[in-house]
């Protein structure tokens, strides 16, 4: 059985990676032809980049998860597929037309309903050392809360070339390792495609980006990650792996004091030096973000900032893995 799982893991990982790797160049051409391009404001020379990359990301996820479902039909995989697809539609709607700040959280909350309707959750919230706490009614509210938070958390860190896809590659593989450590092998198998989809998309999203994920891409990645954390019963561990992105969202919301689209912010938290490095804004009305804090010590290139975020992601991934080892330890 373990050999079978290993073969299937290799198969779905290959399907996820190859699908995104093969489809994305064609998507870039189609988006460019339809003039669905946006300016990359962090480049000294004006560069227009295709957007959104959500369709190729979703294609990779669906192709791999449906392949897995053919071998191991389960309601958990169905919940992952349906919730992720609904989150993609929410993001796609926002890509096509900038909607109000409350639209995405509310729509993503609705996207979480299949998890509840399919019953793919355990109303026990597991904590390291202290064991699990049964919270039946409260856990339903937590499900509705997790998907919008995870989706918007990844969306909020999608501010520089390659950051969202690179960050999700690290966090997703860490989540898979954590699921294996807590012996949830079925969900660990289902989580593999997320890491390989993110890795394949990073090839085209890294500096200099050829395509941006857009809201449809970022929300798809975040919603799938959130769904995996719920059906895999590793909500705390998953949150730890996303710590830099969570901190970024907290800093942003605490500074603007309301839910608002990043595109509606007038004061930019980051400005450019004469040689077009990134520098923290001195404008007091500008929101506080993780990138702004990283730049507090001085200007950096876009690639350098991205590497700092990846280092933070690796540190958080290590903490998540350590925490997963502690899940079975009780005081």
Secondary structure, 3 states (H helix, E strand, C coil): CHHHHHHHHHHHHHHHHHHHHHHHHHHHHHHHHCCCEEECCCCCCCCEEEECCHHHHHHHHHHHHHHHHHHCCCHHHHHHHHHHHHHHHHHHHHHHCCCCHHHHHHHHHHHCHHHHHCCCCCCEEEECECEEEECHHHHHHHHHHHHHHHHHHHHHCCCCCCHHHHHHHHHHHHHHHHHHHCCCHHHHHHHHHHHHHHHHHHHHHCCCCCEECHHHHHHHHHHHHHHHHHHCCCHHHHHHHCHHHHHHHHHHHHHHCCCCCHHHCCCCCEEECCCCCEEECCCCCCCCCHHHHHHHHCCECHHHHHHHHHHHHHHHHHHHHHHHHHCCCEC
